[in-house]
Amino acid sequence: MEKHCKYAFLETMSFNAPVFYQKNGYNILAQIENSPAEGETRYFMKKVLYIE
């Protein structure tokens, strides 16, 4: 925030507790089913850090 970054982005997997990130202000932008393995999901998430 000192550097006026507006967003934080991350990529996580269903076995890495995406709910933890949602509880900490991240929103799911996209997801890919059966990636990286059958039955798993890859999530791309974003959090707003700074609004002018």
Residue frames relative to the residue before (quaternion, step in Angstrom):
aa qw qx qy qz dx dy dz
M 1.0000 0.0000 0.0000 0.0000 0.00 0.00 0.00
E 0.5648 0.5934 -0.3826 0.4273 3.61 1.14 -0.57
K 0.7338 0.4033 -0.2104 0.5046 3.55 1.08 -0.79
H 0.4736 -0.7196 0.3930 0.3216 3.55 1.35 0.30
C 0.2216 0.7498 -0.5761 0.2384 3.56 0.97 0.86
K 0.3418 -0.7759 0.5000 0.1764 3.56 -0.86 0.94
Y 0.8176 0.1235 -0.0240 0.5618 3.58 1.06 -0.72
A 0.1809 -0.7071 0.6625 0.1684 3.51 -1.38 0.33
F 0.1351 -0.7813 0.6072 0.0511 3.55 -0.99 0.91
L 0.0463 0.7921 -0.6086 0.0120 3.56 -1.14 0.60
E 0.2536 -0.7095 0.6356 0.1683 3.48 -1.40 0.33
T 0.0647 0.7920 -0.6027 0.0726 3.56 -0.89 0.95
M 0.4010 -0.6983 0.5427 0.2390 3.55 -1.31 0.26
S 0.6642 -0.5238 0.3538 0.3991 3.58 -1.20 0.46
F 0.6821 0.4697 -0.2932 0.4777 3.61 1.10 -0.58
N 0.6486 0.5004 -0.3182 0.4772 3.63 1.31 0.03
A 0.5661 -0.6656 0.3525 0.3350 3.59 1.13 0.67
P 0.0234 -0.8241 0.5659 -0.0065 3.65 0.48 1.11
V 0.5582 0.6029 -0.3931 0.4128 3.62 1.13 -0.49
F 0.5701 0.5839 -0.3718 0.4425 3.61 1.11 -0.65
Y 0.6906 0.4743 -0.2778 0.4700 3.57 0.89 -0.96
Q 0.6265 0.5281 -0.3379 0.4631 3.59 1.02 -0.73
K 0.6528 0.5061 -0.3121 0.4693 3.59 1.00 -0.76
N 0.7172 0.4080 -0.2330 0.5147 3.58 1.25 -0.42
G 0.7345 -0.5018 0.2136 0.4038 3.54 1.12 0.73
Y 0.5428 0.6104 -0.4143 0.4015 3.62 1.22 0.08
N 0.2070 -0.7526 0.6147 0.1132 3.55 -1.17 0.73
I 0.4705 -0.6612 0.5053 0.2934 3.56 -1.09 0.73
L 0.2453 -0.7668 0.5812 0.1186 3.56 -0.82 1.08
A 0.7822 -0.0967 0.1200 0.6037 3.56 1.00 -0.91
Q 0.0708 -0.7796 0.6187 0.0663 3.52 -1.28 0.33
I 0.2045 -0.7555 0.6126 0.1099 3.53 -1.19 0.65
E 0.3252 -0.7599 0.5386 0.1634 3.55 -0.59 1.18
N 0.8360 0.1750 -0.1581 0.4954 3.56 -1.22 0.64
S 0.6007 0.4844 -0.3818 0.5088 3.55 1.01 0.90
P 0.5449 -0.1841 -0.8145 0.0759 1.68 -1.69 1.79
A 0.7637 0.2370 -0.1566 0.5797 3.61 1.26 -0.09
E 0.6841 -0.4637 0.3693 0.4250 3.56 -1.28 0.36
G 0.8186 0.2357 -0.1898 0.4881 3.57 -0.88 0.99
E 0.6528 0.4601 -0.3143 0.5132 3.61 1.26 -0.07
T 0.2257 -0.7617 0.5920 0.1354 3.56 -1.26 0.42
R 0.2706 -0.7285 0.6104 0.1530 3.55 -1.08 0.84
Y 0.1345 -0.8049 0.5765 0.0410 3.60 -0.82 1.03
F 0.1664 -0.7296 0.6554 0.1022 3.53 -1.18 0.75
M 0.0411 -0.8455 0.5292 -0.0580 3.56 -0.57 1.19
K 0.1568 -0.7766 0.6074 0.0584 3.54 -1.28 0.55
K 0.0856 -0.7665 0.6348 0.0472 3.54 -1.17 0.74
V 0.3621 -0.7010 0.5708 0.2275 3.58 -0.96 0.89
L 0.1827 -0.8108 0.5523 0.0648 3.56 -0.74 1.12
Y 0.8202 0.0675 0.0622 0.5646 3.53 0.95 -0.93
I 0.0424 -0.7769 0.6282 0.0076 3.54 -0.89 0.95
E 0.3843 -0.7346 0.5140 0.2200 3.58 -0.81 1.01
